[in-house]
Amino acid sequence: MVDIDKLCPGCMQHLKDSNTTCPHCGYPEKHLTVKDSLPIFSILAGKYLLGAPLGKGGFGITYIAMHLPDEKIVAIKEFFPANLAVRDTDNETVVPADDTKAVYYRTGMKSFSEEGRILYLLSDIKHVVHVAEQIQANNTTYLVMEYVPGISLKKYMKQQQELFSEQETLTLMQPILIALQAMHQKGILHRDISPENLMLSPDNTLTLIDFGAARTFSRSDDDNLTVILKRGYAPEEQYHSNSRQGPWTDLYAVCAVMYQMLTGILPQEASARAEEDHLTPISRIEGLSLSPSTCAALEKGLQMDPMERYPDIGALMKVLYPAKKEAAREITDNSPKETQEMDASEKNAELPKPDVKPEGNAASSASTPVADKTCTHHAQQSSSNTKENPDVGKKKHKKIIIAAAAIILVFCFFFLRSPGFSHLYTSLDPYANSLIKQMNDAFESQDHDLLLSAMDEVDNVFGWTPHSDEYNRPHSILTDNITSAMPTWCKKLNEHLDDFDFSFTNTFCLDYMTLEDEYYKNRITEETRTIGVFITMNAALANEGTLDANNTQNIISDIYNTIYRSASSYGYSLGLSPELTGMGAVYLTYIMAFEHPDTVASWQWEEENLTVLHDALKNFFYFHPESVTVFLDYFNYTDDFSQFKANDDFMQQMKLFIDENNISS
């Protein structure tokens, strides 16, 4: 049991004596006073003990807290927008400041929840602050996040008044660059990278925090995002709502941070540079000893025209880390990894001490060219050794060829004699290639009908009763080729969903049963059934172990979130309930897969065969708890979808989610 009389509210550490200054953090002498913050040692959701505020921003207040069941220290961010909200008379409940601000308050809360959703999508990436859960309480939203100890890079630079050496800068920033590359591959931009949002921990590592401005992006030419910026670090395109933002946007900001670490100079604001550019190229600043590659990388990264910068973080890293090009290798969505090897100088690089002077940069930056030359020398030496004994290489090569040929002949003798192989070889493999091309062409051309047709063909390939006793893989070459492409197609569906102008995301799906326009109703039926079955196929393949379960679950959850976002935006634009329009589109996509005549068969209603699908739904519900309760209430009091109610798995999962998370309607 936690004794709050001997607990420091400033750092949540246990104290030997009460009423003393904390030896760990200096509380209460050193603490932040935040107007309108919750009372110290308030209990949130029955399990979080809130300490003192850590900070306050435009969207809310962040507290240090303790998770009481295991006494783990966390950070909790409360949605409390400045000038829009006040505390009610109980000093806890958050309410709009007045009636005119109520709509802005609700809209802001949705954006705040989006920050939590995005952080959840990044939970597998190191050096990014992680979110544990989202809580609805006190008429507002709370994000429970990983607590990152230390101070901001901004505060550290101000305290030390010393420049970072080149080696220190590259070592500190490399994990952040790798994290950004992984984020961008998930289609997420941070849009607020600055020393203020980089936490420097006692172990000399940086963590990227504050995703309040983060947004998903696409690579379509008409993509644009809202104006969010931090002066000195934001590129010029962030000053205009109609300008395209992408990986190159975060790239500019991270280069601006490194420029400041190495020079002590805050880069000139981009809007001012557009009028008259006075930013001094880093290679021309006197007193610095930097490698030409680092200077060239930062100068290119800070170009005003996005087209003149590197297209992505990977390209930047190839120049910043020339001796370790593997650091910029392609990172898969669900396995971002940091560089496996570092020079000894990098592993032991320390942060600058007060007595370290900028002139010490030269020695630390000299290792890169040497490493390059050493690698080249060894490669040439190895090559020359091979040439000295050409006959040895030829003999080994002949032996390998003979052995391989023998294996192939034995395989052909037995396998080619099997019935039906000739047909399989001549027709199924070309068919697989044709179908793969059809799917890829559909995404490339954004052809609505071609995509649905190709998805139907994929459905036909599998049969589709993968868990029945009759299921086997008679056409293994075909199904294996298609299966390997399924995760990529799912990601493309998520990235380009809005490009296909689907009717079910541009209508109020809860009117589906009463639609009088048969063409429109049939179009929605075709879309939701086809996409629903396609999603379910991926889940089934993951359940049987053919696809990675965690990866598939995350991809499906992303698709549900994208469908929700697209449909709720449509509803909001027409003054309809965004909760009902968003959840209605996801609901119809999910339930229509069960109505597909070939899909239900013998497996889909069996609980054990729906694990991945259910886990994906839970992930999706997690970020839309209010929509879950709104939709469930609507569903309970209407007969519009009575034909689905008997075996409505979607609703059962909603009820389970509400019970498991103690959510009140």
C-alpha positions in Angstrom: 0.0 0.0 0.0 1.4 3.4 -1.0 1.8 5.8 1.9 1.2 9.2 0.3 2.5 11.0 3.4 5.9 9.7 2.4 5.6 10.0 -1.3 7.2 12.9 -3.3 4.5 14.5 -5.6 7.3 15.9 -7.8 9.0 12.5 -8.8 6.7 9.9 -7.1 9.7 8.5 -5.2 9.3 7.1 -1.7 10.8 9.3 1.1 12.2 8.3 4.4 10.6 11.3 6.2 7.5 13.3 5.3 7.5 17.1 5.2 11.1 17.3 3.9 12.6 18.5 0.7 12.9 15.6 -1.8 16.5 14.6 -2.2 15.7 13.3 -5.7 14.0 16.3 -7.4 14.1 19.1 -4.8 10.3 19.3 -4.4 8.6 21.4 -3.1 11.3 24.1 -3.6 11.7 23.0 -7.2 8.3 22.5 -8.7 6.1 23.9 -11.4 2.9 25.7 -10.5 0.2 25.2 -13.1 -3.1 27.1 -12.9 -6.2 24.8 -13.1 -4.2 21.6 -12.6 -5.9 18.7 -10.7 -5.3 18.5 -7.0 -2.1 16.6 -6.1 -2.7 12.9 -5.3 -6.0 12.8 -7.2 -7.0 9.3 -8.2 -7.8 8.7 -11.9 -9.8 5.8 -13.2 -9.3 4.1 -9.8 -5.7 3.1 -10.5 -3.6 6.2 -11.2 -2.3 8.4 -8.4 -1.5 11.9 -9.9 1.5 13.8 -8.7 2.6 17.4 -9.6 2.3 18.8 -13.1 5.3 18.3 -15.4 4.2 21.0 -17.8 1.4 22.7 -19.6 0.8 23.3 -23.4 -1.8 24.6 -25.6 -3.8 21.4 -25.5 -3.4 20.2 -22.0 -1.6 19.6 -18.7 0.9 16.7 -18.2 1.3 15.1 -14.8 3.7 12.6 -13.3 1.7 9.7 -11.9 1.9 6.3 -10.4 0.1 3.2 -11.6 -1.0 1.9 -8.2 -1.2 -1.9 -9.0 2.5 -2.1 -9.7 3.7 1.3 -8.5 5.1 2.1 -12.0 5.7 5.7 -12.7 4.0 7.1 -15.8 3.1 10.5 -17.4 -0.5 11.4 -17.9 -1.6 14.1 -20.3 -5.0 15.7 -19.7 -7.0 17.4 -22.4 -7.4 20.9 -21.0 -7.1 23.4 -23.9 -6.1 26.9 -22.9 -8.9 29.5 -23.3 -11.4 26.8 -24.2 -11.9 25.0 -20.9 -12.3 25.6 -17.1 -12.8 23.4 -14.1 -16.2 22.9 -12.7 -17.0 23.6 -9.1 -15.7 20.2 -8.0 -12.2 21.2 -9.2 -12.0 18.1 -11.4 -14.6 18.1 -14.1 -13.5 19.9 -17.3 -16.2 22.0 -19.1 -16.1 24.4 -22.0 -15.4 28.0 -20.9 -18.8 29.0 -22.4 -21.4 27.8 -24.8 -19.8 29.4 -27.8 -16.6 27.3 -27.2 -18.4 24.0 -26.7 -18.0 22.9 -30.4 -14.3 23.8 -30.4 -13.8 21.9 -27.2 -15.3 18.7 -28.7 -13.4 19.1 -31.9 -10.2 19.7 -30.0 -10.8 16.6 -27.9 -11.0 14.5 -31.1 -7.7 15.8 -32.2 -6.3 15.0 -28.8 -7.5 11.5 -29.1 -5.9 11.3 -32.5 -2.5 12.0 -30.8 -3.1 8.9 -28.6 -4.1 6.8 -31.6 -0.9 7.8 -33.5 1.3 7.1 -30.5 -0.4 3.7 -30.2 0.5 2.9 -33.8 4.2 3.8 -33.0 4.4 1.5 -29.9 6.9 -0.8 -31.6 9.4 2.0 -32.4 12.2 2.8 -30.0 13.1 6.3 -28.9 9.5 7.5 -29.3 7.4 8.1 -26.2 4.9 5.2 -25.9 1.2 5.4 -24.9 -0.2 2.8 -22.5 -3.9 3.7 -22.6 -6.5 6.3 -23.2 -9.0 7.2 -20.4 -12.3 9.0 -20.5 -13.0 10.8 -17.2 -13.9 14.2 -15.8 -15.6 15.0 -19.1 -12.3 15.0 -20.8 -9.6 12.6 -22.2 -6.4 11.4 -20.6 -3.4 9.8 -22.3 -1.3 7.5 -20.1 2.2 7.5 -21.4 5.6 6.2 -20.7 7.5 8.5 -18.3 10.7 9.7 -19.8 13.1 11.0 -17.1 15.6 13.7 -17.7 15.4 17.2 -19.2 14.6 18.6 -22.7 17.5 19.1 -25.1 16.5 22.7 -25.2 17.0 23.1 -21.4 20.2 21.1 -21.5 21.8 23.3 -24.2 20.7 26.4 -22.2 22.3 25.1 -19.0 25.6 23.9 -20.5 26.3 26.8 -22.9 28.5 24.5 -24.8 28.4 23.2 -28.4 28.1 19.5 -29.2 30.9 17.9 -31.1 30.2 16.3 -34.4 30.5 12.8 -33.0 28.3 13.5 -30.0 25.6 15.0 -32.3 25.6 12.1 -34.7 25.6 9.6 -31.9 22.7 11.3 -30.1 20.6 11.9 -33.2 21.1 8.5 -35.0 18.3 6.7 -33.0 16.0 9.6 -33.5 16.6 9.5 -37.3 16.0 5.8 -37.3 12.7 6.3 -35.4 11.6 9.0 -37.8 12.3 6.7 -40.7 10.1 4.0 -39.2 7.4 6.5 -38.4 7.4 7.8 -42.0 7.1 4.3 -43.3 3.9 4.0 -41.3 2.7 7.2 -42.9 3.0 9.4 -39.8 4.7 12.8 -39.6 5.7 14.4 -36.3 5.7 18.1 -37.6 7.0 19.5 -34.3 10.6 18.3 -34.0 12.7 20.7 -31.9 15.0 20.6 -28.9 12.0 21.2 -26.7 10.4 17.9 -27.8 13.6 15.8 -27.5 14.0 14.5 -23.9 17.6 13.8 -22.8 17.7 10.9 -20.3 20.4 10.3 -17.7 21.8 7.5 -19.9 22.6 10.1 -22.6 19.8 9.0 -25.0 17.2 11.1 -26.7 13.4 10.3 -26.9 11.0 12.1 -29.2 7.9 13.4 -27.3 4.8 15.5 -27.9 2.9 14.2 -30.8 0.1 16.8 -30.6 0.9 18.0 -34.1 1.5 14.6 -35.6 -0.7 13.5 -38.5 -0.9 10.8 -41.0 0.0 11.7 -44.6 -0.2 10.2 -48.1 2.1 10.7 -51.1 -0.7 12.0 -53.3 -0.1 15.3 -55.0 -3.1 17.0 -53.4 -2.2 16.0 -49.9 -2.0 18.9 -47.4 -2.1 19.4 -43.7 -3.0 22.1 -41.3 -0.6 24.9 -40.3 1.4 23.7 -37.3 4.9 25.1 -36.8 7.7 25.9 -34.4 9.7 28.9 -35.6 13.3 28.2 -36.6 12.6 24.5 -37.0 9.5 24.4 -39.3 10.2 24.5 -43.0 8.4 26.9 -45.3 5.7 24.5 -46.4 4.4 24.3 -42.8 3.4 28.0 -43.0 0.8 27.2 -45.7 -2.2 24.9 -45.4 -2.2 24.1 -49.1 1.5 23.0 -49.3 2.4 19.4 -49.4 4.0 18.0 -46.3 5.9 14.7 -46.1 9.1 13.1 -44.8 11.0 16.1 -46.2 9.1 18.3 -43.7 10.4 16.4 -40.6 13.8 16.1 -42.3 14.2 19.9 -42.4 13.3 20.2 -38.7 15.8 17.5 -37.6 18.5 19.1 -39.7 17.7 22.5 -38.0 18.1 20.8 -34.6 21.5 19.4 -35.5 22.6 22.7 -37.0 21.8 24.3 -33.6 23.6 21.6 -31.7 26.8 22.1 -33.7 26.7 25.9 -34.0 24.7 27.2 -31.1 22.7 29.2 -33.6 18.9 28.9 -34.0 18.3 28.8 -37.7 16.5 31.8 -39.3 12.8 31.4 -39.4 11.7 29.8 -42.8 9.1 32.5 -43.5 11.8 35.2 -43.1 14.2 33.1 -45.3 11.6 33.1 -48.0 11.8 36.9 -48.1 15.6 37.2 -47.6 17.7 34.2 -46.8 20.4 35.0 -44.2 21.0 31.5 -42.9 24.7 30.9 -43.0 25.7 27.5 -44.5 27.3 25.5 -41.7 30.4 24.9 -43.8 31.1 28.7 -43.7 30.8 29.2 -40.0 34.3 29.8 -38.5 35.6 27.9 -35.5 33.9 24.6 -36.3 35.7 21.4 -37.3 33.2 19.3 -39.2 33.5 16.7 -41.9 32.5 17.7 -45.4 29.8 15.0 -45.5 28.0 16.3 -42.4 28.1 19.9 -43.7 26.8 18.8 -47.1 24.0 16.7 -45.5 22.8 19.5 -43.3 23.0 22.2 -46.0 20.9 20.0 -48.3 18.5 19.2 -45.6 17.9 22.9 -44.8 17.1 23.9 -48.4 14.0 26.0 -48.7 12.6 24.1 -51.7 11.4 20.7 -50.5 12.4 19.3 -53.9 16.1 20.2 -53.3 16.2 18.4 -49.9 16.6 14.6 -49.5 13.4 12.8 -50.2 13.5 10.9 -47.0 15.4 10.2 -43.8 17.2 7.1 -45.2 18.8 9.3 -47.9 20.0 11.8 -45.3 21.5 9.0 -43.2 23.5 7.6 -46.0 25.4 10.9 -46.1 25.6 11.5 -42.4 26.8 8.0 -41.6 28.9 7.0 -44.7 30.9 4.4 -42.9 27.7 2.6 -41.7 25.3 2.7 -44.6 23.4 -0.2 -43.1 22.1 2.3 -40.6 19.9 3.7 -43.3 18.7 0.3 -44.5 15.0 -0.2 -45.3 13.1 -0.7 -42.1 9.9 -2.8 -42.1 6.8 -1.3 -40.5 6.7 -3.6 -37.5 10.4 -4.2 -36.8 12.3 -0.9 -36.6 15.8 -1.6 -35.4 18.7 0.6 -34.5 22.0 0.1 -36.1 23.5 -3.1 -34.8 27.1 -1.9 -34.7 28.8 1.3 -33.7 32.3 2.5 -33.6 33.9 2.4 -30.1 34.1 6.2 -30.3 30.3 6.3 -30.7 29.5 3.9 -27.9 31.7 5.9 -25.5 30.7 9.4 -26.7 29.8 11.6 -23.7 27.7 14.7 -23.6 29.7 18.0 -23.4 30.9 19.0 -20.0 31.3 22.7 -19.0 35.1 22.5 -19.5 34.9 21.0 -23.0 35.5 23.6 -25.8 34.1 23.5 -29.3 37.6 23.3 -30.7 37.7 19.6 -29.6 35.5 18.6 -32.6 38.3 17.8 -35.0 39.5 14.6 -33.4 36.0 13.2 -33.0 35.1 13.7 -36.6 38.2 12.3 -38.1 37.3 8.6 -37.9 34.7 8.5 -40.7 37.1 8.9 -43.7 39.6 6.5 -42.1 36.9 3.8 -41.7 35.9 4.2 -45.4 39.5 3.8 -46.5 40.1 0.8 -44.3 37.0 -1.0 -45.6 38.0 -0.3 -49.2 41.6 -1.6 -48.5 40.3 -4.9 -47.0 37.9 -5.4 -49.9 40.7 -4.9 -52.5 43.0 -7.2 -50.5 40.3 -9.9 -50.4 39.7 -9.5 -54.1 43.4 -9.8 -55.0 43.7 -13.0 -52.9 41.0 -14.6 -54.9 42.6 -13.8 -58.2 45.9 -15.4 -57.1 44.2 -18.9 -57.1 41.7 -18.9 -59.9 41.7 -22.7 -60.4 40.5 -23.3 -56.8 37.5 -21.1 -57.3 36.6 -22.8 -60.6 36.8 -26.3 -59.1 34.5 -25.3 -56.2 32.1 -23.7 -58.6 31.9 -26.8 -60.7 31.2 -29.0 -57.7 28.4 -26.8 -56.6 26.8 -26.8 -60.1 27.0 -30.6 -60.4 25.4 -31.1 -56.9 22.6 -28.6 -57.7 21.9 -30.2 -61.1 21.6 -33.6 -59.4 19.1 -32.4 -56.9 17.0 -30.7 -59.6 17.0 -33.9 -61.8 15.8 -36.1 -58.9 13.1 -33.5 -58.0 11.9 -33.3 -61.6 11.8 -37.1 -62.0 9.4 -37.6 -59.1 7.5 -34.3 -59.0 6.8 -33.8 -62.7 5.3 -37.3 -62.9 2.6 -36.3 -60.4 -1.0 -35.9 -61.9 -2.0 -32.4 -62.8 1.4 -30.8 -62.4 1.6 -29.9 -66.1 -1.6 -28.0 -65.8 -0.5 -26.3 -62.5 2.8 -25.2 -64.1 1.3 -23.9 -67.3 -1.8 -22.1 -66.0 -1.7 -21.4 -62.2 1.6 -19.6 -61.9 0.9 -17.2 -64.9 -2.6 -16.7 -63.3 -1.0 -15.7 -60.0 1.3 -13.2 -61.8 -1.7 -11.9 -63.7 -3.7 -11.4 -60.5 -0.9 -9.8 -58.7 -0.4 -7.4 -61.6 -4.2 -6.7 -61.6 -4.1 -5.8 -57.9 -1.0 -3.6 -58.3 -2.5 -1.9 -61.3 -5.7 -1.1 -59.4 -3.8 0.6 -56.6 -1.6 2.4 -59.2 -4.5 3.7 -61.3 -6.8 4.1 -58.3 -9.5 2.2 -60.3 -12.4 1.5 -58.0 -14.0 -1.3 -60.1 -10.7 -3.0 -61.0 -9.7 -3.2 -57.3 -13.0 -4.8 -56.2 -12.8 -7.2 -59.2 -9.2 -8.2 -58.2 -10.2 -8.7 -54.6 -13.0 -11.0 -55.7 -10.5 -13.0 -57.7 -8.3 -13.3 -54.6 -11.3 -14.6 -52.7 -11.9 -17.2 -55.4 -8.3 -18.4 -55.2 -8.6 -19.5 -51.6 -11.9 -21.2 -51.8 -12.7 -19.6 -49.0 -13.0 -22.0 -46.2 -9.5 -22.2 -44.8 -10.3 -23.8 -41.5 -12.7 -26.5 -42.7 -11.7 -30.2 -42.8 -11.8 -30.0 -46.6 -9.3 -27.2 -46.8 -5.9 -28.0 -48.3 -3.6 -26.2 -50.7 -4.0 -28.0 -54.0 -2.6 -24.9 -55.8 0.4 -24.1 -53.6 2.3 -22.1 -56.1 -0.6 -19.9 -56.7 -1.8 -19.4 -53.1 1.8 -18.9 -51.8 2.4 -16.1 -54.3 -0.9 -14.4 -53.5 -0.5 -14.9 -49.7 3.0 -13.3 -49.7 1.5 -10.2 -51.4 -1.5 -9.9 -49.0 0.1 -7.7 -46.3 1.4 -5.3 -48.9 -2.1 -5.0 -50.5 -3.6 -4.3 -47.0 -1.1 -1.5 -46.4 -1.9 0.0 -49.8 -5.6 -0.2 -49.1 -5.1 1.7 -45.9 -2.8 4.3 -47.6 -5.1 4.9 -50.6 -8.5 4.3 -49.2 -9.7 7.9 -49.8 -8.4 7.8 -53.4 -11.0 5.2 -54.5 -14.1 7.3 -53.6 -15.9 4.5 -51.8 -19.6 5.1 -51.4 -19.7 3.5 -47.9 -17.3 6.2 -46.5 -19.2 8.9 -48.3 -22.7 8.2 -46.9 -24.5 7.6 -43.7 -24.1 3.9 -43.5 -26.8 3.6 -40.9 -29.3 4.5 -43.6 -28.2 1.5 -45.6 -31.2 -0.7 -44.9 -33.7 2.0 -45.9 -31.9 3.3 -49.0 -34.3 3.5 -51.9 -31.7 3.9 -54.6 -31.0 0.3 -55.5 -27.9 1.1 -57.5 -26.3 3.0 -54.6 -27.3 0.3 -52.1 -25.9 -2.4 -54.3 -22.7 -0.4 -54.7 -22.3 -0.1 -50.9 -23.1 -3.8 -50.5 -20.4 -4.8 -53.1 -17.8 -2.5 -51.5 -18.3 -3.5 -47.9 -18.6 -7.3 -48.6 -15.6 -7.4 -50.9 -13.3 -5.3 -48.6 -14.7 -7.0 -45.5 -14.0 -10.5 -46.9 -10.5 -9.3 -48.0 -9.7 -8.2 -44.4 -11.1 -11.4 -43.0 -9.0 -13.5 -45.3 -5.9 -11.8 -43.9 -7.0 -12.4 -40.4 -7.7 -16.1 -41.2 -4.3 -16.5 -42.7 -2.7 -15.0 -39.6 -4.8 -17.2 -37.3 -3.5 -20.4 -39.1 0.1 -19.1 -38.9 0.6 -18.3 -42.6 0.9 -14.6 -41.9 2.4 -12.9 -38.9 -0.4 -12.4 -36.4 0.8 -9.2 -34.7 1.6 -7.5 -38.0 -1.7 -8.5 -39.5 -3.6 -7.4 -36.5 -2.0 -3.9 -36.6 -2.6 -3.6 -40.3 -6.3 -4.4 -40.0 -6.7 -2.0 -37.1 -5.1 0.7 -39.2 -7.6 0.0 -42.0 -10.6 0.2 -39.5 -9.2 3.5 -38.2 -8.8 4.9 -41.8 -12.4 3.9 -42.7 -13.6 5.5 -39.5 -11.6 8.7 -40.1 -12.9 9.0 -43.7 -16.5 8.4 -42.9 -16.6 10.5 -39.7 -15.1 13.4 -41.6 -17.9 13.1 -44.2 -20.5 13.1 -41.4 -18.9 16.0 -39.6 -18.9 18.1 -42.8 -22.7 17.5 -43.2 -23.5 18.2 -39.5 -24.1 14.4 -38.9 -22.8 12.6 -35.9 -19.1 11.8 -36.7 -19.3 8.9 -34.1 -22.2 7.2 -35.9 -21.0 7.9 -39.4 -17.5 6.7 -38.6 -18.5 3.6 -36.6 -21.3 2.8 -39.0 -18.9 2.5 -42.0 -16.6 0.2 -40.0 -19.5 -1.9 -38.7 -20.9 -2.5 -42.2 -17.5 -3.4 -43.5 -17.1 -5.9 -40.7 -20.6 -7.5 -40.7 -21.0 -7.7 -44.4 -18.1 -10.1 -44.6 -20.1 -12.5 -42.4 -23.0 -12.1 -44.8 -20.9 -13.2 -47.8 -22.4 -16.5 -49.0 -19.0 -18.2 -49.3 -17.3 -16.8 -46.2 -19.4 -17.9 -43.3 -19.1 -21.6 -44.2 -17.7 -23.7 -41.4 -15.2 -21.6 -39.7 -16.0 -17.9 -39.3 -18.4 -18.0 -36.4 -16.0 -20.1 -34.3 -14.4 -18.0 -31.6 -10.9 -19.6 -31.9 -10.7 -18.7 -35.6 -11.4 -15.0 -35.0 -8.6 -14.1 -32.6 -6.7 -11.8 -34.9 -9.9 -10.1 -36.1 -11.1 -9.6 -32.6 -7.7 -8.2 -31.4 -7.7 -5.8 -34.3 -11.2 -4.6 -33.3 -10.0 -4.1 -29.7 -7.1 -2.0 -30.9 -9.6 0.1 -33.0 -12.1 0.5 -30.2 -9.4 1.5 -27.8 -9.1 4.9 -29.6 -12.8 5.5 -30.0 -14.4 4.6 -26.7 -17.0 7.3 -26.9 -18.0 6.2 -30.4 -18.4 2.6 -29.1 -20.9 3.7 -26.5 -22.8 6.0 -28.8 -23.0 3.4 -31.5 -24.0 0.6 -29.1 -26.8 2.8 -27.6 -28.0 3.6 -31.1 -27.9 -0.1 -32.1 -29.9 -1.2 -29.0 -32.7 1.2 -29.7 -33.2 0.7 -33.4 -34.4 -2.1 -35.6 -32.7 -0.9 -38.7 -30.2 -3.8 -38.6 -32.4 -6.5 -37.2 -31.3 -9.0 -39.8 -27.8 -8.9 -38.3 -28.7 -8.9 -34.6 -29.0 -12.7 -34.1 -25.3 -13.4 -34.6 -23.8 -9.9 -34.5 -20.1 -10.5 -33.6 -19.3 -6.8 -33.9 -21.7 -5.9 -31.2 -20.6 -8.7 -29.0 -17.0 -7.4 -29.2 -18.2 -3.9 -28.4 -20.0 -5.1 -25.3 -16.9 -7.1 -24.2 -14.7 -4.0 -24.7 -17.0 -1.9 -22.6 -17.1 -4.5 -19.8 -13.4 -5.1 -19.8 -12.6 -1.4 -19.6 -15.4 -0.4 -17.2 -16.8 2.2 -19.7 -20.1 3.7 -18.7 -22.6 4.5 -21.5 
